[in-house]
Amino acid sequence: RLYAYDAEQNGKAEPLKSEMQTLLRLWQGRLLRIIVNPAMILAFVFGAWLFWLRSGEGADWSFAHQPWMVTKLVGVFLLAGWHGFLAGQRKKIAAGTSKYSSKFWRMTNEVPFVLAIIMVLSVTTEWTLG
């Protein structure tokens, strides 16, 4: 959402534009550095730990080939890729070279939630194909 607010500032007059963009870019950096990056690292650490625990219970690795697990793993890697895209865009926004509009950022704001809903539903129902 902060990227959308930043993109909206492009149509505004100075000095309000530069003041708001400075503040928004500060918030973007802090959000990424203090909340998003540590959360992604912890998610990977705890996910790997749970994967290891599940495979260490005497069970084989067949659960890793179940459709619900494949769906979850694909979702996790898509979210990690989205995270990388957003981190790269933060640098472009700070440099003033971002090509995306406020509308783009508002629409893509829902991508992580849709992926999360798909992953949660596939795991809780142990969704199977067919």
Helices and strands as residue ranges (DSSP letters): H 2-8, G 9-11, H 16-30, I 31-36, H 37-55, G 61-65, H 67-95, H 102-108, H 111-124
